Amino acid sequence: MLQKLLLIVLPVTLLFGALEAIQRVRYALRQNDARWLAYGVARSDAAVASIAMTHDIDEQLARVDARHRYVACVGGSSTRGVYNDPEHRFPFLLNRLIDARARPDRFVVLNLGRGAAASVDYATVVDQLLGAVTPAVVVFYAGYNDVFSAPLDGTVRTVAAHALVQLERFSLLALTAHEKLLVSRLNRPGDLLTPARLREIEDGLRRNVTAQVQRLRQRSVAVVIVPEVVMAKRFGGPTRNYERYGESYRGIPAALRAVAEAHGAEYVSVQDDFEREDFRANFADPVHLTDRGNALLARLLLERSRALRALVDAP
């Protein structure tokens, strides 16, 4: 029995290891960055440690300290930084920029991004946040998952509920396989994202984000709403053509702008800034940022957001 098990497990393990190695080499060559070879294993700056580098939301919130003021970044996997080591995710980089401008350690930026989280999931995250601390500013980097994950409903929820999510933290192969699953479903014209379905999604996004903005504003929390940057372009190869995403995503920024204008939040768009850049240098796919892309987003947020600048410049 043991021999039969080994005959099954050993080849599968060797095949997985070989494919994992190939995937890491591909990403290292594509992004011209050897750090992809150590994805999920080694950090490029292991000496850096802070609450903003902690992966788990509950653990971050358990460590809040009354001596600090907090900025919370809420969103999906592009906020969480699934392709990046902690020190290269935009909330942590934003924290560094704030420290350079204000007194160090005065502010802490929380990374409350959750993989596959859409606007319907923000209520749970805000519940957790307000149960631990009233932040000075909340940044919603939002929109993508409402269009490209929420319509899959059971597919995403089932995958996200199982061990694959934990495996994705250490396996670039598992992470990209999950992405290919979503892309294959969403690239079938008219299958899921019909015009009527898109209108429903945009209406739901407005309702969900409005509810959380109103809760936060009632506590005098400044809210910044930023539509996720989506690169609806050909990244190369038949499975990496995301041009259809442009039309599907078109109404999301307008929906988020309407919420901000109606409910006293600040609206910041950085799509045009990224459009002027080399999208292959800043994105691993249409929405997930490379290390370079995270650094650019953090800089633009601090430059463009009146709420963030007022916070860090206050005496």
N, C-alpha and C positions, 0 to 999 in steps of 0.2 A: 504494500500500500504506500509506504513511504517513498519507495523508488518511483512508483507511478506519479506520485505528487511532485517529486523533484523533476521528473521528465517533463511535467507541464509547467511548473513554476520557473525552473531555471531558464528555459528558452524565452519565456515571456519576459522575465526580468532582464535578460541580456538584450532582447529586442528593444524593450523600453529604454534601457540605458543607452543603447546605440542611437536611437531616435532622439533622445534627450540631448545627447552630445551634438548631434547634427544640428538640432534646432538652435542650440546656444552658439555654435560656430556661425550659422546663417545670420543670426541677429548681430553678432559681433562684427561680421563683415559688412552687413547692410548698414549698420549705424556707425561703422568705423570706431567702435568702442569695445575694447577687450573686456570691460567689466561685465558684459553679458555672459561671459563664460562662467562667472561665479554667481549667477542669478540665484537669489534666495539662500546663498551659503555664506558669502563674505561681503562685508560692507567696505566701501572705499574709504570711509572715514570712521573707523571703529572707535576712535577716541571720543567722538561726539556722542553725547547722551542727554536726552531731555524728555519731558513728558510728551512733547509733540512728536517724538520718534516712536512712542509706544503704539503698537498695532491695535490693541484691543480698546474699544470705546469705553467699556466699563472701567478698565484699569486707569485710563486717562482721567476719567471723572472722579474716580476714587482718590486721586492724588491732587485735587484742587486745593489751593492754599489761599487764605484770605489776604495774604500779603501781595498777591498778584491781581492784575486785571486781565480779563480773558477775551480773546477773539476766537469764535468758533466757526470752522469751515464745514458746511454740511453739503453732502452730495453723494455721488456714486463712486464707482471704481476709479474714475479719473481724479477724484479728490483724494481717495485713499492712496492712490499711486501704486497700482498692482504691478506695474513693470519697473518700479523704482525702489532702490534702497531708501530707508527712512530719511536720510539726510538729503535726498534729492526730490522729495515730494514738496509740492508748492506750499502747503501750510507751514512746514518747517522752514523753508527758504524765506517765506514771508516773515516768520518769527525772527530770523537773522537780520533781515532788512530793518525791521522795527527796532531791534536791539541796537543797530548801528545808528539809528536816528534818535532814539530816546535813551533813557537810562537803561542799561542792560538788566535783564531779569525783572523789569517792571511789568512787562506784558508776557503772556503765554498764549500761543496760538494752538488751539486744539484741532486735531484732524479727526472729524466725525464722519468721514466718508465710509460708505458701506458698499461692497460689491453688489451690483444689480439693483441698488436702491433707486426707486423712482419717487415721484412726489408723494405718492400715497404712503410711502414709508417714512416721510419726514416727521410726521406727528410723533412716532415712537422715539426718534432721535431727539427731537426737541423736548419730549417728556423727560428723557434721561438727562439732558443738559440742564433744564430748569430745576430738576430734582436735586442737582448737585451745586449749581452756581447760576447767578444771573450775569451773563456776559455783558461786556460793553458793546460788542459788535458781533453780529452773525452774518457770515457770507454764505449765500446759497450759490453754488456753482452747479447749475441744474439744467435739465431739459432733455438730454440725450436718452436716458433710460426710459422716459415716458413714451418715446416713439419707438425705440429699437429694442427694448427689453420687456416692458410691461405688456405689449401685445402678445408676447409669447406665453404669458401667464404660467401655466403648469410646467412648461419646459424649463424656464429660468428658475422658477421657485423650487422645482424638484431638484435640479442640478445644484442650486445654491444651498439646498438643505442637506446635502450629503457630503461625504468626505472629499469630493473633488475640490471644494472650496479650500479646504486645508492643504490639499496636495498642490493647488495652484500657487501657494505661497513659496513653494520650493521647486516646482517643476514648470519650466517655461513651456514644455511640450503640452502639459495639461491645460495651462492657461491659454495657449494659442488654439488648442483643439476646441475649447469651449467657445472661443471667439468665432472660429470657423463654423461651428454649429449654428450660432446666431446669424451669421452672415448668409449661410446657405438657406436658412428659412426666410430671411428678409429680402433676399434678392429675387424672389419669385413675384413678378409683377402682379398686383391686384389680389394676391393671396391673403395678406393680412392688413396692409395699410391702404384700404380703400379711402376715397375722399370722406365718406360718412364716418369711418372709423377715426380718421385723423381729426375731424371736428370734435368727436367725442373725447379724444385724447387731450386736445388743446383745452377744452372746457374743463376736463378733470384736473389738468395741470393748474389752471387758474384757481379753481376751488381749493385745491390742496395747498398751494403756496399761499393763497390769501389767508387761509385759516391760521397758518403758522406765523405769517407776518403780523396779523392782528394780535395774536398771543404775545409775541415778542414786543410789539410796540406798546402794549398795555403795561409792560414792565419797563418802559423807556429804553429798550434795547434798540440801538441803531441797526438797520438791516440793509445789506447790500445784495442785490440780485444780479448775478452774472450768468448769461446764457453760456452753456458749454460751447466751446469752439468745435465745430464739426468740419472736417476736411473731406468734402464730397469730391474726391479726385481718384485718379488711377494711381495706385501705389505700385503697380507692376504685377503681372501674372493674372490669370483668369479669376482667381479667388480673391484678388485684392483690388477690384474695381468697385469703388464706393460712390460712383457718380449719381446713382439714384437717390442717395441720401439727401442730396441738396433739396430736391423738391419735397420730400417727406418732412424734412426738418424746418422748412421755410417759415411756418407759422409759429414756431416755438418762441423765438426771441420777441416777436410782437406780443404774444400772450404774456410773457414775463414782464415786458415793459408796461403793459396795461395794469398788471398787479402792482408794480412799483409806484406808478403814477397815482393810482387810486387809493393807496393805503400808506403813503408816507415813507416808502422805502426808496433807497437810491438804486438806480439802474446803471450798470456799467457794462458796455460791450467792448470786447477786445478782438472780435472776429476779423475786422479789417486789418488790425496790426499783424495778426498771424498770417493773413492772406498775402501780405507783402514779404513774408519770410519764405524760406525753403521748407515746405511742409514735410518733406522726408527727414529733415534734420530735427524737427520739433515733434513729430508724431510717429508712434509705432503702428498706428492704424487710424481710422478716421477721428477718434476721440481721445485715445490714451496717449499721454504726453511722454516724450523722452525726457532725460535729465535736463537737456537744453530747453525743451519746451516748458518744463516746470519752472525753471529759473526765469524765463521770459514772462510767464504768467504772474509769478510772484511780484516781479518788478512792476509790471503794468498795473496790477491791483493797487499797489501802494501809490503809484503815480496818479492813477485816475480816480480813486475813491476819496471823495471829500470826507466821508465818515472816518476812514482809516487815518487820513492825514490829520484831521482835527483831534483824533484820539492821541496819536503819538506826539503831536506838537503841543498839546496842552501842558501847562506847567504842573 
